[in-house]
Amino acid sequence: MAKKSLIEWIESPPREVLYTLLLIILSIPLIKPLGLPIPVSARTIEFHHYIETLPDGAYVMVSLGYGVSSQPAFEPFVVATFHDLFKRNVKVVVETTGSDGPIVYKSAIAKANPDSYGKKYGEDYVFLGYVPGGETAMKALAEDIHAAVPADYYGTPIEQIPMLKNIHGATDFTLVICFTSAGDTAVGWIRQWVTSYNVPYLSCVLTMMMPTIEPYYPVQVKALVGADRGGEMEFLVGHPGPGLKKADSFSLSHMVLMAIIIVANIAYFSLKAQKKEV
Amino acid sequence: MADWATTFGIWVGALLNIFLWSIAYRDNPLFKFAEHTYVGASIGYAFAVAVRTVKVYGIDHITKGEVLYVIPFIIGLTLYFRYHRTLYWIYRYGMAIIVGAGIGAAFVRTIETSFLAQIRDTASINLVQPDAFTVLSNVIFIAAVTTTLYYFVFTFPVLHKGGGTKIADAGRWFMMLAFGYAFAKTVVTRYNLMLGRLQFLLYDWLHLGG
């Protein structure tokens, strides 16, 4: 096999070299932040603003529709949202539509630490656990929570949970927030809670799902953000965390990727020109 | 100082993470080991969750005397006939009921949610706006919707001849732009996931930065 020339190597570098290069470049800002500017997008401000303007005593349904495989992407945003909710006088009902949801809930709630806001389990927030059934579960929750979920995640019967005594279904909620890595889940909440009961809905999805959910924004989804905006949300709620620490690496990763695409394309067209000359 | 169980967990997580990333070099036994461990752990967890779900949402109701909850059990059991050589057809009834209930719950609202509401909102776009950017944005939006729809009108071949080709081409360009946007978002998602794991390795395992 003929040895590659430098320009051929640049045009198509070995993937292990690319990955190693990326790994090194992305690690540096995580260890020592570069302090690159972090503009907060209008979408994240919109998301935060909606929570900020919730009336006292409002009930918020939070659905964690992601599992451990996408936990690194979602957790900064989810924790920041919990901080934002627990700061206010609102009641938070959390449930998951994924079987590994309880794992991600426990991790996120421990980081948000509701106790530090004086919030009590069962009075200010409750975790219903994994509610099986996908969209049929969303429908059942909207119609009657007491009939849909016999007990919370820890086995306490729903009727014994003080904050849920006078709550029956979607009409008692002021807002529903869904964090999900599944398109069906994001749209399922629209179908069962927005179309049917007109409950305002905020959605945080895997960034790659944004084009799929975009058509529902801003009428059916009041605020739509990608999970990569966790750092911006941490900044807005005043709780810097892993999302904000990622910001420099994010910016750098985009610059490196663009540089690689440009350099490889220059090499590609140079090779093409050389072949024409021959 | 973290207790030994946490430290052990971090080491196991870090090593499995590195083994999984080793696929970037090439397929190898360490990657296979990590992959099988991940799949095995996921199935084990899913099984435990399934047992809990059957208890909480089924058995607990039956033991309270709500006998109608026997019906979902029977429907569920029919699914296991899938593995029987001659009676496998019975599983189709269970599957039909499950699929039917799912479609029934979603279908009625799908027409309004993903079809009528979209058409209504697109049709109600007002081109008269106070700022030029919104006007331009709305014009592009309407052009993208109409040309893309035009591209998919195959019933009348005459529409894809002569000047009509230009409209269909414009639709194709808009779609290519949308796919580019979607692909860029996919790259961002992958970076986000990778950075999350990298933070775990650097902060929790190696105690660098953080």
Interface residues (C-beta under 8 A of the other chain):
Chain A: R15 E16 Y19 L23 L26 S27 L30 I31 K32 S70 Q71 P72 A73 E75 S99 D100 Y130 P132 G134 E135 T136 K139 P150 A151 V187 G188 I190 R191 Q192 V194 T195 S196 L206 T207 M208 M209 M210 P211 P215 Y216 V219 Q220 G226 A227 D228 P242 K245 K246 S249 F250 S253 H254 L257
Chain B: A24 Y25 R26 S42 Y45 A46 V49 A50 T53 V56 Y57 D60 H61 A101 G102 A105 A106 R109 T110 E112 T113 S114 A117 Q118 D121 A178 Y181 A182 K185 T186 V187 V188 T189 Y191 N192 L193 M194 L195 G196 R197 L198 Q199 F200 L202 Y203 L208 G209 G210
